[in-house]
Amino acid sequence: MLLDTLTEVYNRPLLLMGDFNYPDIDWSTSTGGSATSQRFVDGVQDAFLMQNVLDGTSNGAILDLVISSELEMIDVVSVLDKFSSSDHNLLQWEVKLSPIVSAFNCSRLDYTRPTSMG
């Protein structure tokens, strides 16, 4: 279902984060240890998305991911200490967004409003 969603949002700004629970994916080589994991890696690559977490987030495995559609959207992801009673580490990152300028925000003359001719 996630891979179907990725194809629906193709070519739109996307930030996807969470515990994806694929401990057998080696993100440095983009290889999965199972068919399901490899299908996930292939789906991320086919949608031209970037996985931004480089260090282990749970017992050395990269389970928690920050996936973005734009190269400059995520600066650096920091893996912090463990979260409370969880075996997962906290993640911290900075999101850089660029506002989209709309063509509808331009000035227009209002020909229905009476003007004063001094």
HELIX and SHEET records of a PDB file:
HELIX    1   1 LEU A    2  GLU A    8  1                                   7    
HELIX    2   2 ALA A   35  ASP A   46  1                                  12    
HELIX    3   3 ALA A  103  ASN A  105  5                                   3    
SHEET    1   A 3 LEU A  15  ASP A  19  0                                        
SHEET    2   A 3 ASP A  64  SER A  68 -1                                        
SHEET    3   A 3 MET A  50  GLN A  51 -1                                        
SHEET    1   B 2 ILE A  25  ASP A  26  0                                        
SHEET    2   B 2 THR A  31  GLY A  32 -1                                        
SHEET    1   C 2 SER A  78  LYS A  82  0                                        
SHEET    2   C 2 ASN A  89  GLN A  92 -1                                        
END                                                                             
